[in-house]
Amino acid sequence: MNGVGILTPLRRHRDYRLVAVASLVSLLGDGFFLVAIALQVYAVDPRPLAMSLVGIAWTGSALTFLLVGGWASDRFERRRVMIVADLVRAGAIGSLGLLSVTGNLALWHILVLGAVFGGANAFFNPAATAVVPDLLPPEELPRANAFLGVARPAMVRLAGPAAGGLVVAVAGPGAAFLVDAVTFVVSAALLSAVRADTGGGAGGGGGLAETRRDVAEGFAFVRANRWCWVWLVGATVSLLLYYGPVEVLLPYVLRFDLGLGESEAARRLALIFAAGGLGSILVSVVVGQRGLPRRFLTAMYLAEAAGVAAVAVYGLAGTLLPLLAASFFLNGMFAFSEIGWTTTLQRLVPGRLLGRVSSLDWLTSLGLMPLSFGLAGPVAALAGTRTTLVWAGVAGSAALCLLLVVPGARAPERSVAAPEPDPADALAAEPLPVRTPLDAGPARTLDS
């Protein structure tokens, strides 16, 4: 697979092109958001505990609605689910921006609007994962996912933070939130132009009992396939020891431990995000050209473990250069693991179950994130911000290395050339075979 091949689905498939561009536009706005949110929270309340509360509100809301969101993406047309979620997110982030630029923003506003935003994410994310196979033939999935694997970090880690850091430095965080809100509106407009049937309608009549059976079917698939649930445990541990420490404590280190002003902290945070974007892009390009190794699950576990270990560097570094290097490395490793995992789900999970299994993927992966945000502030207050970052990296890496040796966790590696699973048998056997060697998939971000 080469760079031209990665662009093939965009040239050949109009509806996929619209969905891909919609995602990239909203991810550009997310880059603005990443730079602005922590600095905005600390401007309102300069304590790590305040940022922890915001993280709990936003991720807790997403977790509350994820199973419903996954069910909705299989029950209703996925494109419409994504449009409604985009408009809700635009309203929440736009309100946050207006309150900020008018000087009326309080912490409780951020908590409430964040909960609305997180709830909308719970509907958008499973639908966005499940919609791609609705728009492309199976043989095009690796190239499509490889393209998104390159383009996503370019938007959310490079272009977005670079422009967002400038906007925050000049006009403040509120202006960055307003830009993010506009990108969600543009995304909804692009999605509304999609003409293809984007799935849905797989559920039953919509009654409570039928809905519960639909959700249970997704659980049954995950439970029956050890390669699936063991990785989800690993992702849960990884995000527990990554998101809270990094999202809460890295901006605090820049703003207070290093004594930087708000503008300078915004610029350096944007540079750190940009370095991570470069790492993600480089790895995505390499995987898009060469594919994943035959022992792709082993490589995924090792990459995730190495990425989490790099969090410790955030706690040890005293200058910008090692922070940039750590971000470059850990985001590259996370991109590798997400590339393999997303395509694994798209190829091994029957289409009629993909929304529900994807929602469980998000639910288990993010399940401990409220705890992660909740612990980061208090633990840092007791042990120190830098010590907390160091031990988060060490503990996370060790846990993933232990999961690597769980029997059956890497079973699909031994059946790479096996035929595609029959959906009728999907719940019965473990492990499911893989159709062809896995090539690439999109990287996940928390909010898109």
KAHU-V915330 format. One record per pair of residues at least 12 apart in sequence whose ideal C-beta (glycine too) atoms are under 7 Angstrom apart, sorted by the first residue. I is the first residue (numbers start at 1). J is the second residue. Records with the same first field share a line. If there is no record, write none. Layout:
# KAHU-V915330
I->J, J
This chain:
# KAHU-V915330
1->142, 143, 146, 288, 289, 291, 439
2->289
5->143
6->143, 146, 147, 288
7->147
8->143
9->136, 140, 143, 144, 147
10->147
13->135, 136
15->135, 194, 195, 196
16->135, 136, 144
18->190, 191, 193, 194
19->131, 135, 191, 194
20->148
21->190
22->187, 190, 191
23->128, 448
24->151, 155
25->183, 186, 187
26->86, 183, 184, 187, 448
27->152, 155, 156, 160, 448
28->155, 159, 160, 183
29->160, 179, 180, 183, 184
30->156, 160, 180, 445, 447, 448
31->155, 156, 157, 159, 160, 161, 164
32->160, 163, 164, 167, 176, 179, 180
33->176, 177, 180
34->156, 161, 273
35->161, 164, 165, 168, 176, 266, 269, 270, 273
36->164, 168, 173, 176, 177
38->51, 247, 251
39->168, 173, 251, 262, 265, 266
40->100, 173
41->54, 110
42->251, 255
43->262
44->105, 106, 107
45->107
48->248, 249, 252, 376, 377, 380, 381
49->377, 378
50->107
51->248, 377
52->248, 373, 374, 376, 377
53->111
54->110, 111, 114
55->244, 247, 248, 373
56->370, 373, 374
57->111, 114, 115
58->114, 115, 117, 118
59->118, 366, 369, 370, 373
60->370
61->115, 118, 119
62->118, 119, 121, 122, 366
63->363, 366, 367, 370
65->119, 122, 123
66->122, 359, 362, 363
67->215, 359, 363
69->122, 123, 126, 359
70->126, 218, 355, 356, 358, 359, 360
71->203, 211, 214, 215, 356
72->123
73->126, 127, 130, 355
74->200, 202, 203, 214, 352, 355, 356
75->200, 202, 203, 206
76->200
77->198, 200
78->127, 130, 131, 134, 198, 199, 200
79->131, 191, 194, 198
81->123, 127
82->124, 127, 128, 191
83->188, 191, 192
85->120, 123, 124
86->124, 184, 187, 188, 191
87->188
88->116, 120
89->117, 120, 184
90->181, 184, 185
92->113, 116, 117, 120
93->117, 177, 180, 181, 184
94->178, 181
95->113
96->109, 110, 113, 177
97->174, 177, 178, 181
100->172, 173, 174, 177
101->172, 174, 175
121->447
125->362
126->355, 358, 359, 362
127->355
129->342, 358
130->199, 354, 355, 358
131->198, 199
132->144, 346
133->346, 351, 354
134->196, 197, 198, 199
135->196
141->343, 346
142->343, 439, 440
145->339, 342, 343, 440, 441, 442
146->284, 287, 288, 439, 440
148->442
149->284, 288, 335, 339, 440, 441, 442, 443
150->281, 284, 285, 288
152->442, 443
153->277, 280, 281, 331, 335, 443
154->277, 281
156->445
157->273, 274, 276, 277, 280, 331
158->274, 277, 278
161->270, 273, 274
162->270, 274
164->176, 270
165->266, 267, 269, 270
167->179
168->266
169->263, 266, 267
202->352
214->356
215->356
217->353, 356
218->353, 356, 357, 360
219->360
220->427
221->349, 353, 357, 426, 427
222->357, 360
224->427, 428, 430
225->430, 431, 432
226->408, 409, 411, 430, 431
227->297, 408, 409, 410, 411, 412, 431
230->403, 406, 409
231->341
232->361, 364, 365
233->403
234->301, 304, 400, 403
235->364, 365
236->364, 365, 367, 368
237->396, 399, 400
238->304, 308, 396, 400
239->365, 366, 368, 369, 372
240->368, 371, 372
241->308, 392, 395, 396
242->308, 311, 396
243->369, 372, 373
244->372, 373, 375, 376
245->311, 376, 388, 389, 392
246->311, 314
248->373, 376, 377
249->376, 380, 385, 388, 389
250->314
251->265, 269
252->385
253->385
254->268, 269
257->385
268->320
271->324
272->323, 324, 327
275->324, 327, 328
276->327, 328, 331
277->331
278->328
279->327, 328, 329, 331, 332
280->331, 332, 335, 443
282->332
283->332, 335, 336
284->335, 339, 440
287->336, 339, 439, 440
288->440
291->437, 439
292->340, 437, 438, 439
294->413, 416, 437
295->413
296->340, 413, 438
297->410, 412, 413
298->404, 410, 413
300->337, 340, 341
301->400, 403, 404
303->333, 336, 337
304->333, 334, 337, 400
305->397, 400, 401
306->333
307->330, 333, 334
308->393, 396, 397, 400
309->393, 397
310->326, 329, 330, 393
311->330, 389, 392, 393, 396
312->389, 390, 393, 394
313->326
314->326, 389
315->386, 387, 389, 390
316->390
334->443
335->443
338->441, 443, 444
339->440, 441, 443
340->438, 441
341->441
342->441, 442
343->438, 439, 440, 441
344->438
345->357, 358, 361
347->434, 435
348->421, 432, 434
350->423, 426
352->423
353->426
376->388
408->430, 431
411->431
412->431, 434
415->433, 434
416->434, 437
418->433, 434
419->433, 435
420->435
421->433
